[in-house]
Each structure stands twice: as C-alpha cells, then as structure tokens.
Amino acid sequence: MARMPKILEPKYDGTMDKVQIALALNWYHQNMENKDAQRYIQEYAKKHNIEGKLNTKKSYLTLAWLCRMQMNGNDIDHGVDYIKKEIEDVMQEEVEEPEVKVETGPVITIQDRIREKVSECVGELEGQIDELVESAFKANVSPYAIMHTLDIKGVHANRVIDAFKIKRQEFDEVMNTDDKELKEGYSNFKKIELKKLVAYCDQVIMDGLKIAGAATKSRKPRKRKEKTPDQLVAKMKLCVEFAELNLKSVKPREIIGAMALWVYNTKTRKLGCYHAEDAGGFSVKGTSLTNFNETKSVQKKLRKPETTLPEVLNGGKVYLRNAMDNIRAVESALTGRINDDTILVRCIK
C-alpha cells in the first residue's frame, strides 16, 4: 500500500481497498469545505453529462469526496456503485417557478377596529355636548341612543366610560379649582351649566355601564369539563388488601355518587361510616372524600374487628342502620381523609 501524504490530496496506485477509501474520505472531511464538495459534484456531473442542480438539503459530502477521488485518477472500485446511486438522488431538475406577487393592504388588527369604533362613538357623544351648549341646554339628547345606533359592545363601552370619566373630572375640577387660568378657559360657562355638563358625563357613564353589564350577562359561562370517576380517584391513597383480616378494598371509583361508605383503619382499628350530604352522593378531591355529612359521619374503635367486620360486609340495610350504635366505644368524627391504612370496606349507592 502506498503511503498517503500528510498535506497533499490522497493519491493511490492501483485499486483502492475499503480501508484506503475510508482514510481518504477522512482526509477530505478534515481539509475541505462545503463549497469544495459542491464544486466536485458539479465537475463530475458535467464530465458525465448529468443534468440538473445539486439539492443542498440532502447529504452529499461523501458523494463529493468519492467523485473527487475518481476525477483525480484514483481507482475506487468499491465506490463507483455508490456514486451512480447517490448522484441521481442529489441532482434534481431545475424548475423555475414564476414569481407570484401578492398585493397586500395594511393589516387592520382587532385592537385597531376597537379603537376606531370607540373614537367614532366618543366623537358623536361630544357632538351631543356641542348640541346642548348651542341650545342653551334645552336639547333632548340621549347617549344610549348614540351607543345603540353605533352597535357599541361591552369592550367598546368600557373605553367610552374611561374617556368620559376623564372629561367629567375636567368639568368638575373647573367648578372647584382656584386656578385662574383654568377658570378663564371656561369663563363662558356658568356654574349651573358646568353642573349640567357633569350630569351629561354621568349619563354617558351610566349608559355605558348598562351596555357593558348586558354584554357580561349575555356571555355564556365556560362549561367545566366533567371528570370521570376514575379521574377523580386517581390520586387517592388507600390500603388495597389487609391479609390479617382477609379484607379487600372496594374499587375507589364506586365511591363517586354513593350515599354511604364504610371504612376501616388497620392501624387504629377504627370502623367508620360516612353518610352523603345530599342526593348527589360523595365525590373525591385529591386523597379526601367530599360532600359528606360531618355530623352523621362517625367512627368507633373495634375490640373484636374479626367479628364485627364480617357482619358489616354481609349485613342488610336494617343491620347497617344500627350497626354503629351497637358498638360500645367512644364516638369520634371522621375527617374525610383516606390514607394507606384505610380499607374501603363497603360502599352503598
């Protein structure tokens, strides 16, 4: 095997084997750039009458180095098939697409439309002020009629209200200020006329609030997505099985909508009975039971759980109605918390 120069481009005598090709490819990767690779492929394509344009979005570096090696006089027997296959893949026909000019006008945003509508409404309302002044405050004007005609919505009404709060404050300040320049600017108005201007602003604000309030009421409340029983109890922690007393918990999803739930704490030996608050039955939030009657839901410690629990499991409604009263022990309230020590003994719909 001929020794490859450290700086000069790879050049081998005889047919290159796979190892020599790999070494040569490594040299090109380290010493050449993308623009060199594109030139090598174009030169190869021109010599072999291959038409088209290099698709630079595809991988072409290895192909370029092999093309260069062959063009440089190397016998790359193992790389010829690769070149034939890949050169067709990376060369694509040149298609000149006609340039399409799209004429676009200025984009009007929703906020622009709102501002335009508010400006129009405020201008009309200020026109009513001029009408009042010119008629010596005898003209019959209606801010609500203006807003209704212009189809003012809640989002517009709130901005109109803000504009006339500022205007009202300006008229009110003229009546109560000691600033001579400000008073001089409104010297053509009597105090009673300024009061009527304030009253008009108040009317605009009140009419605007009516429209804004009506828009809020007419808006449909967002419908909350209902959770399935399995989703509601997904985070609940409980004792699935208690081998000592041969107890197994009922499936947690059965709690949802049930009217009574019997539970047994394996650590404290307390038997409890939850009663639902209303006809909707129980629900679950996180690891806790909800919508239970805190007064009626109680627990008692069992002296002989091995005797009492089978009776609770198999007893009828009459037995269960009096079961807790028949247990001689101190009664305590249930909190709704279900934990790793809690067996869900029985659930009644």
Sequence and secondary structure as in RCSB ss.txt:
>XXXX:A:sequence
MARMPKILEPKYDGTMDKVQIALALNWYHQNMENKDAQRYIQEYAKKHNIEGKLNTKKSYLTLAWLCRMQMNGND
IDHGVDYIKKEIEDVMQEEVEEPEVKVETGPVITIQDRIREKVSECVGELEGQIDELVESAFKANVSPYAIMHTL
DIKGVHANRVIDAFKIKRQEFDEVMNTDDKELKEGYSNFKKIELKKLVAYCDQVIMDGLKIAGAATKSRKPRKRK
EKTPDQLVAKMKLCVEFAELNLKSVKPREIIGAMALWVYNTKTRKLGCYHAEDAGGFSVKGTSLTNFNETKSVQK
KLRKPETTLPEVLNGGKVYLRNAMDNIRAVESALTGRINDDTILVRCIK
>XXXX:A:secstr
     SSS    SSB  HHHHHHHHHHHHHH  HHHHHHHHHHHHHHTT  SEE TTS  HHHHHHHHHHHTT B
 TTTHHHHHHHHHHHEE                 HHHHHHHHHHHHHHHHHHHHHHHHHTTT S   HHHHHHHT
T  HHHHHHHHHHHHHHHHHHHHHHH   HHHHHHTTTS HHHHHHHHHHHHHHHHHHHHHHHHHHHHS      
   HHHHTTT     EEGGGTEE   GGGGTT SEEEEEETTTTEEEEEEBSSTT  EEETTEEESB TTT EEE
E S HHHHHHHHHH  HHHHHHHHHHS S  EE   B  TTEEEEEEE 
